[in-house]
Amino acid sequence: LIATNGKPEIKDADKLSSEFRDFLDCCLEVDVEKRATAHNLLKHPFITQRSKSVSCLVPLILVAREQVTSHAQ
């Protein structure tokens, strides 16, 4: 949808850290060819310097996946 509708506006972006804003910009790049891959995003300073461990994201991803699946039914 980003490629079709453009980059969504981030509410109160000025309240976010510069690292997080850059991370979001990488995630929300309109041009698919320029958009960061999951592999590259995991190497982003917001993840590597701000996060304790990427493994702590696994439970959150599983819960989000379950919610998406249950809402789709």
mmCIF file of the N, C-alpha and C atoms, coordinates in Angstrom:
data_MODEL
# 
_entry.id   MODEL 
# 
loop_
_atom_site.group_PDB 
_atom_site.id 
_atom_site.type_symbol 
_atom_site.label_atom_id 
_atom_site.label_alt_id 
_atom_site.label_comp_id 
_atom_site.label_asym_id 
_atom_site.label_entity_id 
_atom_site.label_seq_id 
_atom_site.pdbx_PDB_ins_code 
_atom_site.Cartn_x 
_atom_site.Cartn_y 
_atom_site.Cartn_z 
_atom_site.occupancy 
_atom_site.B_iso_or_equiv 
_atom_site.pdbx_formal_charge 
_atom_site.auth_seq_id 
_atom_site.auth_comp_id 
_atom_site.auth_asym_id 
_atom_site.auth_atom_id 
_atom_site.pdbx_PDB_model_num 
ATOM 1   N N  . LEU A 1 1  ? 0.799   -1.202  0.000  1.00 0.00 ? 1  LEU A N  1 
ATOM 2   C CA . LEU A 1 1  ? 0.000   0.000   0.000  1.00 0.00 ? 1  LEU A CA 1 
ATOM 3   C C  . LEU A 1 1  ? 0.841   1.266   0.000  1.00 0.00 ? 1  LEU A C  1 
ATOM 4   N N  . ILE A 1 2  ? 2.041   1.193   0.517  1.00 0.00 ? 2  ILE A N  1 
ATOM 5   C CA . ILE A 1 2  ? 2.902   2.377   0.531  1.00 0.00 ? 2  ILE A CA 1 
ATOM 6   C C  . ILE A 1 2  ? 3.215   2.812   -0.895 1.00 0.00 ? 2  ILE A C  1 
ATOM 7   N N  . ALA A 1 3  ? 3.497   1.836   -1.762 1.00 0.00 ? 3  ALA A N  1 
ATOM 8   C CA . ALA A 1 3  ? 3.819   2.157   -3.149 1.00 0.00 ? 3  ALA A CA 1 
ATOM 9   C C  . ALA A 1 3  ? 2.630   2.803   -3.849 1.00 0.00 ? 3  ALA A C  1 
ATOM 10  N N  . THR A 1 4  ? 1.420   2.444   -3.447 1.00 0.00 ? 4  THR A N  1 
ATOM 11  C CA . THR A 1 4  ? 0.211   2.985   -4.057 1.00 0.00 ? 4  THR A CA 1 
ATOM 12  C C  . THR A 1 4  ? -0.221  4.298   -3.410 1.00 0.00 ? 4  THR A C  1 
ATOM 13  N N  . ASN A 1 5  ? -0.253  4.307   -2.085 1.00 0.00 ? 5  ASN A N  1 
ATOM 14  C CA . ASN A 1 5  ? -0.797  5.457   -1.351 1.00 0.00 ? 5  ASN A CA 1 
ATOM 15  C C  . ASN A 1 5  ? 0.246   6.446   -0.851 1.00 0.00 ? 5  ASN A C  1 
ATOM 16  N N  . GLY A 1 6  ? 1.510   6.104   -0.977 1.00 0.00 ? 6  GLY A N  1 
ATOM 17  C CA . GLY A 1 6  ? 2.559   6.979   -0.478 1.00 0.00 ? 6  GLY A CA 1 
ATOM 18  C C  . GLY A 1 6  ? 2.863   6.730   0.984  1.00 0.00 ? 6  GLY A C  1 
ATOM 19  N N  . LYS A 1 7  ? 3.861   7.414   1.464  1.00 0.00 ? 7  LYS A N  1 
ATOM 20  C CA . LYS A 1 7  ? 4.306   7.259   2.853  1.00 0.00 ? 7  LYS A CA 1 
ATOM 21  C C  . LYS A 1 7  ? 3.278   7.881   3.795  1.00 0.00 ? 7  LYS A C  1 
ATOM 22  N N  . PRO A 1 8  ? 2.820   7.125   4.789  1.00 0.00 ? 8  PRO A N  1 
ATOM 23  C CA . PRO A 1 8  ? 1.865   7.703   5.735  1.00 0.00 ? 8  PRO A CA 1 
ATOM 24  C C  . PRO A 1 8  ? 2.530   8.764   6.608  1.00 0.00 ? 8  PRO A C  1 
ATOM 25  N N  . GLU A 1 9  ? 1.738   9.710   7.045  1.00 0.00 ? 9  GLU A N  1 
ATOM 26  C CA . GLU A 1 9  ? 2.255   10.749  7.940  1.00 0.00 ? 9  GLU A CA 1 
ATOM 27  C C  . GLU A 1 9  ? 2.393   10.168  9.343  1.00 0.00 ? 9  GLU A C  1 
ATOM 28  N N  . ILE A 1 10 ? 3.512   10.422  9.969  1.00 0.00 ? 10 ILE A N  1 
ATOM 29  C CA . ILE A 1 10 ? 3.754   9.958   11.329 1.00 0.00 ? 10 ILE A CA 1 
ATOM 30  C C  . ILE A 1 10 ? 3.333   11.072  12.284 1.00 0.00 ? 10 ILE A C  1 
ATOM 31  N N  . LYS A 1 11 ? 2.339   10.783  13.088 1.00 0.00 ? 11 LYS A N  1 
ATOM 32  C CA . LYS A 1 11 ? 1.837   11.775  14.037 1.00 0.00 ? 11 LYS A CA 1 
ATOM 33  C C  . LYS A 1 11 ? 2.891   12.031  15.112 1.00 0.00 ? 11 LYS A C  1 
ATOM 34  N N  . ASP A 1 12 ? 3.118   13.282  15.409 1.00 0.00 ? 12 ASP A N  1 
ATOM 35  C CA . ASP A 1 12 ? 4.077   13.696  16.444 1.00 0.00 ? 12 ASP A CA 1 
ATOM 36  C C  . ASP A 1 12 ? 5.483   13.157  16.187 1.00 0.00 ? 12 ASP A C  1 
ATOM 37  N N  . ALA A 1 13 ? 5.899   13.160  14.939 1.00 0.00 ? 13 ALA A N  1 
ATOM 38  C CA . ALA A 1 13 ? 7.225   12.641  14.572 1.00 0.00 ? 13 ALA A CA 1 
ATOM 39  C C  . ALA A 1 13 ? 8.344   13.374  15.302 1.00 0.00 ? 13 ALA A C  1 
ATOM 40  N N  . ASP A 1 14 ? 8.106   14.628  15.636 1.00 0.00 ? 14 ASP A N  1 
ATOM 41  C CA . ASP A 1 14 ? 9.137   15.399  16.339 1.00 0.00 ? 14 ASP A CA 1 
ATOM 42  C C  . ASP A 1 14 ? 9.404   14.870  17.748 1.00 0.00 ? 14 ASP A C  1 
ATOM 43  N N  . LYS A 1 15 ? 8.510   14.048  18.259 1.00 0.00 ? 15 LYS A N  1 
ATOM 44  C CA . LYS A 1 15 ? 8.691   13.458  19.591 1.00 0.00 ? 15 LYS A CA 1 
ATOM 45  C C  . LYS A 1 15 ? 9.490   12.155  19.539 1.00 0.00 ? 15 LYS A C  1 
ATOM 46  N N  . LEU A 1 16 ? 9.771   11.684  18.335 1.00 0.00 ? 16 LEU A N  1 
ATOM 47  C CA . LEU A 1 16 ? 10.506  10.429  18.164 1.00 0.00 ? 16 LEU A CA 1 
ATOM 48  C C  . LEU A 1 16 ? 11.999  10.706  18.064 1.00 0.00 ? 16 LEU A C  1 
ATOM 49  N N  . SER A 1 17 ? 12.799  9.736   18.456 1.00 0.00 ? 17 SER A N  1 
ATOM 50  C CA . SER A 1 17 ? 14.252  9.896   18.339 1.00 0.00 ? 17 SER A CA 1 
ATOM 51  C C  . SER A 1 17 ? 14.643  9.938   16.866 1.00 0.00 ? 17 SER A C  1 
ATOM 52  N N  . SER A 1 18 ? 15.776  10.536  16.580 1.00 0.00 ? 18 SER A N  1 
ATOM 53  C CA . SER A 1 18 ? 16.245  10.607  15.193 1.00 0.00 ? 18 SER A CA 1 
ATOM 54  C C  . SER A 1 18 ? 16.495  9.210   14.636 1.00 0.00 ? 18 SER A C  1 
ATOM 55  N N  . GLU A 1 19 ? 16.990  8.293   15.483 1.00 0.00 ? 19 GLU A N  1 
ATOM 56  C CA . GLU A 1 19 ? 17.234  6.922   15.024 1.00 0.00 ? 19 GLU A CA 1 
ATOM 57  C C  . GLU A 1 19 ? 15.927  6.236   14.636 1.00 0.00 ? 19 GLU A C  1 
ATOM 58  N N  . PHE A 1 20 ? 14.879  6.451   15.442 1.00 0.00 ? 20 PHE A N  1 
ATOM 59  C CA . PHE A 1 20 ? 13.595  5.814   15.147 1.00 0.00 ? 20 PHE A CA 1 
ATOM 60  C C  . PHE A 1 20 ? 12.967  6.415   13.898 1.00 0.00 ? 20 PHE A C  1 
ATOM 61  N N  . ARG A 1 21 ? 13.065  7.739   13.740 1.00 0.00 ? 21 ARG A N  1 
ATOM 62  C CA . ARG A 1 21 ? 12.534  8.376   12.528 1.00 0.00 ? 21 ARG A CA 1 
ATOM 63  C C  . ARG A 1 21 ? 13.244  7.843   11.294 1.00 0.00 ? 21 ARG A C  1 
ATOM 64  N N  . ASP A 1 22 ? 14.557  7.679   11.378 1.00 0.00 ? 22 ASP A N  1 
ATOM 65  C CA . ASP A 1 22 ? 15.302  7.135   10.247 1.00 0.00 ? 22 ASP A CA 1 
ATOM 66  C C  . ASP A 1 22 ? 14.886  5.690   9.971  1.00 0.00 ? 22 ASP A C  1 
ATOM 67  N N  . PHE A 1 23 ? 14.699  4.899   11.037 1.00 0.00 ? 23 PHE A N  1 
ATOM 68  C CA . PHE A 1 23 ? 14.247  3.515   10.893 1.00 0.00 ? 23 PHE A CA 1 
ATOM 69  C C  . PHE A 1 23 ? 12.894  3.476   10.178 1.00 0.00 ? 23 PHE A C  1 
ATOM 70  N N  . LEU A 1 24 ? 11.970  4.331   10.606 1.00 0.00 ? 24 LEU A N  1 
ATOM 71  C CA . LEU A 1 24 ? 10.657  4.382   9.961  1.00 0.00 ? 24 LEU A CA 1 
ATOM 72  C C  . LEU A 1 24 ? 10.773  4.800   8.505  1.00 0.00 ? 24 LEU A C  1 
ATOM 73  N N  . ASP A 1 25 ? 11.641  5.768   8.217  1.00 0.00 ? 25 ASP A N  1 
ATOM 74  C CA . ASP A 1 25 ? 11.848  6.182   6.827  1.00 0.00 ? 25 ASP A CA 1 
ATOM 75  C C  . ASP A 1 25 ? 12.334  5.015   5.976  1.00 0.00 ? 25 ASP A C  1 
ATOM 76  N N  . CYS A 1 26 ? 13.215  4.205   6.536  1.00 0.00 ? 26 CYS A N  1 
ATOM 77  C CA . CYS A 1 26 ? 13.713  3.026   5.813  1.00 0.00 ? 26 CYS A CA 1 
ATOM 78  C C  . CYS A 1 26 ? 12.591  2.020   5.568  1.00 0.00 ? 26 CYS A C  1 
ATOM 79  N N  . CYS A 1 27 ? 11.724  1.856   6.561  1.00 0.00 ? 27 CYS A N  1 
ATOM 80  C CA . CYS A 1 27 ? 10.603  0.914   6.440  1.00 0.00 ? 27 CYS A CA 1 
ATOM 81  C C  . CYS A 1 27 ? 9.547   1.404   5.459  1.00 0.00 ? 27 CYS A C  1 
ATOM 82  N N  . LEU A 1 28 ? 9.342   2.711   5.425  1.00 0.00 ? 28 LEU A N  1 
ATOM 83  C CA . LEU A 1 28 ? 8.227   3.290   4.680  1.00 0.00 ? 28 LEU A CA 1 
ATOM 84  C C  . LEU A 1 28 ? 8.639   3.914   3.351  1.00 0.00 ? 28 LEU A C  1 
ATOM 85  N N  . GLU A 1 29 ? 9.815   3.594   2.869  1.00 0.00 ? 29 GLU A N  1 
ATOM 86  C CA . GLU A 1 29 ? 10.282  4.112   1.578  1.00 0.00 ? 29 GLU A CA 1 
ATOM 87  C C  . GLU A 1 29 ? 9.276   3.735   0.489  1.00 0.00 ? 29 GLU A C  1 
ATOM 88  N N  . VAL A 1 30 ? 8.842   4.717   -0.277 1.00 0.00 ? 30 VAL A N  1 
ATOM 89  C CA . VAL A 1 30 ? 7.843   4.487   -1.317 1.00 0.00 ? 30 VAL A CA 1 
ATOM 90  C C  . VAL A 1 30 ? 8.403   3.622   -2.441 1.00 0.00 ? 30 VAL A C  1 
ATOM 91  N N  . ASP A 1 31 ? 9.611   3.886   -2.864 1.00 0.00 ? 31 ASP A N  1 
ATOM 92  C CA . ASP A 1 31 ? 10.233  3.126   -3.953 1.00 0.00 ? 31 ASP A CA 1 
ATOM 93  C C  . ASP A 1 31 ? 10.653  1.749   -3.434 1.00 0.00 ? 31 ASP A C  1 
ATOM 94  N N  . VAL A 1 32 ? 9.997   0.723   -3.931 1.00 0.00 ? 32 VAL A N  1 
ATOM 95  C CA . VAL A 1 32 ? 10.246  -0.646  -3.471 1.00 0.00 ? 32 VAL A CA 1 
ATOM 96  C C  . VAL A 1 32 ? 11.711  -1.032  -3.636 1.00 0.00 ? 32 VAL A C  1 
ATOM 97  N N  . GLU A 1 33 ? 12.326  -0.585  -4.709 1.00 0.00 ? 33 GLU A N  1 
ATOM 98  C CA . GLU A 1 33 ? 13.731  -0.925  -4.966 1.00 0.00 ? 33 GLU A CA 1 
ATOM 99  C C  . GLU A 1 33 ? 14.663  -0.301  -3.925 1.00 0.00 ? 33 GLU A C  1 
ATOM 100 N N  . LYS A 1 34 ? 14.275  0.829   -3.368 1.00 0.00 ? 34 LYS A N  1 
ATOM 101 C CA . LYS A 1 34 ? 15.103  1.518   -2.372 1.00 0.00 ? 34 LYS A CA 1 
ATOM 102 C C  . LYS A 1 34 ? 14.745  1.130   -0.938 1.00 0.00 ? 34 LYS A C  1 
ATOM 103 N N  . ARG A 1 35 ? 13.571  0.501   -0.754 1.00 0.00 ? 35 ARG A N  1 
ATOM 104 C CA . ARG A 1 35 ? 13.111  0.149   0.592  1.00 0.00 ? 35 ARG A CA 1 
ATOM 105 C C  . ARG A 1 35 ? 14.028  -0.898  1.208  1.00 0.00 ? 35 ARG A C  1 
ATOM 106 N N  . ALA A 1 36 ? 14.326  -0.739  2.477  1.00 0.00 ? 36 ALA A N  1 
ATOM 107 C CA . ALA A 1 36 ? 15.216  -1.661  3.188  1.00 0.00 ? 36 ALA A CA 1 
ATOM 108 C C  . ALA A 1 36 ? 14.579  -3.040  3.315  1.00 0.00 ? 36 ALA A C  1 
ATOM 109 N N  . THR A 1 37 ? 15.420  -4.043  3.260  1.00 0.00 ? 37 THR A N  1 
ATOM 110 C CA . THR A 1 37 ? 14.968  -5.414  3.488  1.00 0.00 ? 37 THR A CA 1 
ATOM 111 C C  . THR A 1 37 ? 14.910  -5.665  4.995  1.00 0.00 ? 37 THR A C  1 
ATOM 112 N N  . ALA A 1 38 ? 14.239  -6.736  5.380  1.00 0.00 ? 38 ALA A N  1 
ATOM 113 C CA . ALA A 1 38 ? 14.195  -7.104  6.800  1.00 0.00 ? 38 ALA A CA 1 
ATOM 114 C C  . ALA A 1 38 ? 15.607  -7.330  7.319  1.00 0.00 ? 38 ALA A C  1 
ATOM 115 N N  . HIS A 1 39 ? 16.430  -7.936  6.499  1.00 0.00 ? 39 HIS A N  1 
ATOM 116 C CA . HIS A 1 39 ? 17.821  -8.203  6.883  1.00 0.00 ? 39 HIS A CA 1 
ATOM 117 C C  . HIS A 1 39 ? 18.550  -6.886  7.189  1.00 0.00 ? 39 HIS A C  1 
ATOM 118 N N  . ASN A 1 40 ? 18.383  -5.901  6.315  1.00 0.00 ? 40 ASN A N  1 
ATOM 119 C CA . ASN A 1 40 ? 19.019  -4.598  6.528  1.00 0.00 ? 40 ASN A CA 1 
ATOM 120 C C  . ASN A 1 40 ? 18.426  -3.860  7.725  1.00 0.00 ? 40 ASN A C  1 
ATOM 121 N N  . LEU A 1 41 ? 17.125  -3.976  7.911  1.00 0.00 ? 41 LEU A N  1 
ATOM 122 C CA . LEU A 1 41 ? 16.487  -3.302  9.044  1.00 0.00 ? 41 LEU A CA 1 
ATOM 123 C C  . LEU A 1 41 ? 16.990  -3.853  10.370 1.00 0.00 ? 41 LEU A C  1 
ATOM 124 N N  . LEU A 1 42 ? 17.273  -5.135  10.422 1.00 0.00 ? 42 LEU A N  1 
ATOM 125 C CA . LEU A 1 42 ? 17.798  -5.724  11.656 1.00 0.00 ? 42 LEU A CA 1 
ATOM 126 C C  . LEU A 1 42 ? 19.201  -5.221  11.978 1.00 0.00 ? 42 LEU A C  1 
ATOM 127 N N  . LYS A 1 43 ? 19.871  -4.637  10.983 1.00 0.00 ? 43 LYS A N  1 
ATOM 128 C CA . LYS A 1 43 ? 21.207  -4.077  11.189 1.00 0.00 ? 43 LYS A CA 1 
ATOM 129 C C  . LYS A 1 43 ? 21.166  -2.563  11.436 1.00 0.00 ? 43 LYS A C  1 
ATOM 130 N N  . HIS A 1 44 ? 19.991  -1.989  11.396 1.00 0.00 ? 44 HIS A N  1 
ATOM 131 C CA . HIS A 1 44 ? 19.836  -0.542  11.574 1.00 0.00 ? 44 HIS A CA 1 
ATOM 132 C C  . HIS A 1 44 ? 20.232  -0.158  13.008 1.00 0.00 ? 44 HIS A C  1 
ATOM 133 N N  . PRO A 1 45 ? 20.867  1.002   13.191 1.00 0.00 ? 45 PRO A N  1 
ATOM 134 C CA . PRO A 1 45 ? 21.275  1.447   14.534 1.00 0.00 ? 45 PRO A CA 1 
ATOM 135 C C  . PRO A 1 45 ? 20.132  1.484   15.548 1.00 0.00 ? 45 PRO A C  1 
ATOM 136 N N  . PHE A 1 46 ? 18.914  1.769   15.103 1.00 0.00 ? 46 PHE A N  1 
ATOM 137 C CA . PHE A 1 46 ? 17.794  1.774   16.047 1.00 0.00 ? 46 PHE A CA 1 
ATOM 138 C C  . PHE A 1 46 ? 17.621  0.398   16.683 1.00 0.00 ? 46 PHE A C  1 
ATOM 139 N N  . ILE A 1 47 ? 17.843  -0.646  15.920 1.00 0.00 ? 47 ILE A N  1 
ATOM 140 C CA . ILE A 1 47 ? 17.716  -2.013  16.436 1.00 0.00 ? 47 ILE A CA 1 
ATOM 141 C C  . ILE A 1 47 ? 18.987  -2.432  17.164 1.00 0.00 ? 47 ILE A C  1 
ATOM 142 N N  . THR A 1 48 ? 20.123  -2.175  16.571 1.00 0.00 ? 48 THR A N  1 
ATOM 143 C CA . THR A 1 48 ? 21.377  -2.682  17.144 1.00 0.00 ? 48 THR A CA 1 
ATOM 144 C C  . THR A 1 48 ? 21.844  -1.901  18.368 1.00 0.00 ? 48 THR A C  1 
ATOM 145 N N  . GLN A 1 49 ? 21.531  -0.611  18.430 1.00 0.00 ? 49 GLN A N  1 
ATOM 146 C CA . GLN A 1 49 ? 22.020  0.203   19.540 1.00 0.00 ? 49 GLN A CA 1 
ATOM 147 C C  . GLN A 1 49 ? 20.964  0.490   20.601 1.00 0.00 ? 49 GLN A C  1 
ATOM 148 N N  . ARG A 1 50 ? 19.716  0.445   20.237 1.00 0.00 ? 50 ARG A N  1 
ATOM 149 C CA . ARG A 1 50 ? 18.641  0.793   21.174 1.00 0.00 ? 50 ARG A CA 1 
ATOM 150 C C  . ARG A 1 50 ? 17.965  -0.428  21.783 1.00 0.00 ? 50 ARG A C  1 
ATOM 151 N N  . SER A 1 51 ? 18.087  -1.538  21.122 1.00 0.00 ? 51 SER A N  1 
ATOM 152 C CA . SER A 1 51 ? 17.394  -2.749  21.551 1.00 0.00 ? 51 SER A CA 1 
ATOM 153 C C  . SER A 1 51 ? 18.320  -3.631  22.370 1.00 0.00 ? 51 SER A C  1 
ATOM 154 N N  . LYS A 1 52 ? 17.768  -4.302  23.356 1.00 0.00 ? 52 LYS A N  1 
ATOM 155 C CA . LYS A 1 52 ? 18.563  -5.232  24.150 1.00 0.00 ? 52 LYS A CA 1 
ATOM 156 C C  . LYS A 1 52 ? 18.963  -6.427  23.305 1.00 0.00 ? 52 LYS A C  1 
ATOM 157 N N  . SER A 1 53 ? 18.006  -6.996  22.622 1.00 0.00 ? 53 SER A N  1 
ATOM 158 C CA . SER A 1 53 ? 18.258  -8.154  21.781 1.00 0.00 ? 53 SER A CA 1 
ATOM 159 C C  . SER A 1 53 ? 17.103  -8.293  20.800 1.00 0.00 ? 53 SER A C  1 
ATOM 160 N N  . VAL A 1 54 ? 17.434  -8.621  19.579 1.00 0.00 ? 54 VAL A N  1 
ATOM 161 C CA . VAL A 1 54 ? 16.398  -8.815  18.572 1.00 0.00 ? 54 VAL A CA 1 
ATOM 162 C C  . VAL A 1 54 ? 15.492  -9.978  18.970 1.00 0.00 ? 54 VAL A C  1 
ATOM 163 N N  . SER A 1 55 ? 16.025  -10.937 19.705 1.00 0.00 ? 55 SER A N  1 
ATOM 164 C CA . SER A 1 55 ? 15.222  -12.097 20.101 1.00 0.00 ? 55 SER A CA 1 
ATOM 165 C C  . SER A 1 55 ? 14.034  -11.698 20.977 1.00 0.00 ? 55 SER A C  1 
ATOM 166 N N  . CYS A 1 56 ? 14.108  -10.541 21.638 1.00 0.00 ? 56 CYS A N  1 
ATOM 167 C CA . CYS A 1 56 ? 12.978  -10.100 22.458 1.00 0.00 ? 56 CYS A CA 1 
ATOM 168 C C  . CYS A 1 56 ? 11.781  -9.719  21.591 1.00 0.00 ? 56 CYS A C  1 
ATOM 169 N N  . LEU A 1 57 ? 12.001  -9.539  20.284 1.00 0.00 ? 57 LEU A N  1 
ATOM 170 C CA . LEU A 1 57 ? 10.913  -9.195  19.377 1.00 0.00 ? 57 LEU A CA 1 
ATOM 171 C C  . LEU A 1 57 ? 10.070  -10.400 18.979 1.00 0.00 ? 57 LEU A C  1 
ATOM 172 N N  . VAL A 1 58 ? 10.626  -11.599 19.120 1.00 0.00 ? 58 VAL A N  1 
ATOM 173 C CA . VAL A 1 58 ? 9.935   -12.810 18.667 1.00 0.00 ? 58 VAL A CA 1 
ATOM 174 C C  . VAL A 1 58 ? 8.547   -12.947 19.292 1.00 0.00 ? 58 VAL A C  1 
ATOM 175 N N  . PRO A 1 59 ? 8.396   -12.849 20.618 1.00 0.00 ? 59 PRO A N  1 
ATOM 176 C CA . PRO A 1 59 ? 7.045   -12.972 21.186 1.00 0.00 ? 59 PRO A CA 1 
ATOM 177 C C  . PRO A 1 59 ? 6.078   -11.908 20.656 1.00 0.00 ? 59 PRO A C  1 
ATOM 178 N N  . LEU A 1 60 ? 6.575   -10.702 20.443 1.00 0.00 ? 60 LEU A N  1 
ATOM 179 C CA . LEU A 1 60 ? 5.723   -9.631  19.923 1.00 0.00 ? 60 LEU A CA 1 
ATOM 180 C C  . LEU A 1 60 ? 5.272   -9.928  18.500 1.00 0.00 ? 60 LEU A C  1 
ATOM 181 N N  . ILE A 1 61 ? 6.171   -10.446 17.694 1.00 0.00 ? 61 ILE A N  1 
ATOM 182 C CA . ILE A 1 61 ? 5.842   -10.803 16.314 1.00 0.00 ? 61 ILE A CA 1 
ATOM 183 C C  . ILE A 1 61 ? 4.806   -11.919 16.292 1.00 0.00 ? 61 ILE A C  1 
ATOM 184 N N  . LEU A 1 62 ? 4.969   -12.905 17.152 1.00 0.00 ? 62 LEU A N  1 
ATOM 185 C CA . LEU A 1 62 ? 4.025   -14.023 17.205 1.00 0.00 ? 62 LEU A CA 1 
ATOM 186 C C  . LEU A 1 62 ? 2.630   -13.553 17.621 1.00 0.00 ? 62 LEU A C  1 
ATOM 187 N N  . VAL A 1 63 ? 2.553   -12.665 18.603 1.00 0.00 ? 63 VAL A N  1 
ATOM 188 C CA . VAL A 1 63 ? 1.257   -12.130 19.028 1.00 0.00 ? 63 VAL A CA 1 
ATOM 189 C C  . VAL A 1 63 ? 0.623   -11.325 17.897 1.00 0.00 ? 63 VAL A C  1 
ATOM 190 N N  . ALA A 1 64 ? 1.407   -10.485 17.236 1.00 0.00 ? 64 ALA A N  1 
ATOM 191 C CA . ALA A 1 64 ? 0.886   -9.680  16.130 1.00 0.00 ? 64 ALA A CA 1 
ATOM 192 C C  . ALA A 1 64 ? 0.392   -10.573 15.002 1.00 0.00 ? 64 ALA A C  1 
ATOM 193 N N  . ARG A 1 65 ? 1.145   -11.606 14.690 1.00 0.00 ? 65 ARG A N  1 
ATOM 194 C CA . ARG A 1 65 ? 0.755   -12.539 13.630 1.00 0.00 ? 65 ARG A CA 1 
ATOM 195 C C  . ARG A 1 65 ? -0.564  -13.227 13.992 1.00 0.00 ? 65 ARG A C  1 
ATOM 196 N N  . GLU A 1 66 ? -0.703  -13.634 15.249 1.00 0.00 ? 66 GLU A N  1 
ATOM 197 C CA . GLU A 1 66 ? -1.931  -14.294 15.700 1.00 0.00 ? 66 GLU A CA 1 
ATOM 198 C C  . GLU A 1 66 ? -3.127  -13.347 15.590 1.00 0.00 ? 66 GLU A C  1 
ATOM 199 N N  . GLN A 1 67 ? -2.926  -12.090 15.953 1.00 0.00 ? 67 GLN A N  1 
ATOM 200 C CA . GLN A 1 67 ? -4.011  -11.114 15.876 1.00 0.00 ? 67 GLN A CA 1 
ATOM 201 C C  . GLN A 1 67 ? -4.427  -10.859 14.435 1.00 0.00 ? 67 GLN A C  1 
ATOM 202 N N  . VAL A 1 68 ? -3.470  -10.767 13.547 1.00 0.00 ? 68 VAL A N  1 
ATOM 203 C CA . VAL A 1 68 ? -3.784  -10.552 12.132 1.00 0.00 ? 68 VAL A CA 1 
ATOM 204 C C  . VAL A 1 68 ? -4.561  -11.739 11.592 1.00 0.00 ? 68 VAL A C  1 
ATOM 205 N N  . THR A 1 69 ? -4.128  -12.936 11.944 1.00 0.00 ? 69 THR A N  1 
ATOM 206 C CA . THR A 1 69 ? -4.795  -14.150 11.478 1.00 0.00 ? 69 THR A CA 1 
ATOM 207 C C  . THR A 1 69 ? -6.221  -14.226 12.012 1.00 0.00 ? 69 THR A C  1 
ATOM 208 N N  . SER A 1 70 ? -6.415  -13.921 13.283 1.00 0.00 ? 70 SER A N  1 
ATOM 209 C CA . SER A 1 70 ? -7.755  -14.009 13.872 1.00 0.00 ? 70 SER A CA 1 
ATOM 210 C C  . SER A 1 70 ? -8.685  -12.923 13.325 1.00 0.00 ? 70 SER A C  1 
ATOM 211 N N  . HIS A 1 71 ? -8.162  -11.760 12.979 1.00 0.00 ? 71 HIS A N  1 
ATOM 212 C CA . HIS A 1 71 ? -8.990  -10.689 12.412 1.00 0.00 ? 71 HIS A CA 1 
ATOM 213 C C  . HIS A 1 71 ? -9.362  -10.976 10.967 1.00 0.00 ? 71 HIS A C  1 
ATOM 214 N N  . ALA A 1 72 ? -8.537  -11.752 10.277 1.00 0.00 ? 72 ALA A N  1 
ATOM 215 C CA . ALA A 1 72 ? -8.786  -12.065 8.872  1.00 0.00 ? 72 ALA A CA 1 
ATOM 216 C C  . ALA A 1 72 ? -9.921  -13.075 8.716  1.00 0.00 ? 72 ALA A C  1 
ATOM 217 N N  . GLN A 1 73 ? -10.210 -13.797 9.778  1.00 0.00 ? 73 GLN A N  1 
ATOM 218 C CA . GLN A 1 73 ? -11.248 -14.842 9.692  1.00 0.00 ? 73 GLN A CA 1 
ATOM 219 C C  . GLN A 1 73 ? -12.611 -14.315 9.945  1.00 0.00 ? 73 GLN A C  1 
# 
